[in-house]
């Protein structure tokens, strides 16, 4: 992973030289950012939010801390990105379940419960990361994430409440 660290450090220096702005998105940058998020997710699952430091994430991703800061500004920002990634896939699946206009509300609820159980069984680390990290969040980040949560699931609850 030394090649990745060098590339990330070069990108970080490039961003500093152009006023801190991100370079144009690239497949390589997207892959490296996804790798950082995946490794951070694993560390948050193992150690919780409070037990994980950015130096650990950088090391797991094969980066230096300055190179990691090119992709994330803080540990809270990193967790926010990880949780957004986790919740986005769930929201998309739940949206497909609840948007079926031909399904009864009970069928939708059954589908939601099945989806939740399947997600927990197939991705236990991800589920554990969400549970462990939410308990350790700084109060302001917890409030921001809770405010975002109703918007993510609003389609689900509204459709089931209306019996559709």
Secondary structure, 3 states (H helix, E strand, C coil): CHHHHHHHHHHHHHHHHCCCCCCCCCHHHHHHHHHHHHHHHHHHHHHCCCCCCHHHHHHHHCCCHHHHHHHCCCHHHHHHHHHHHHHHHHHHHHHHHHCCCCCCHHHHHHHHHHHHHHHHHHCHHHHHHHHHHHHHCCHHHHHHHHHHHHHHHHHHHHHHHCCC
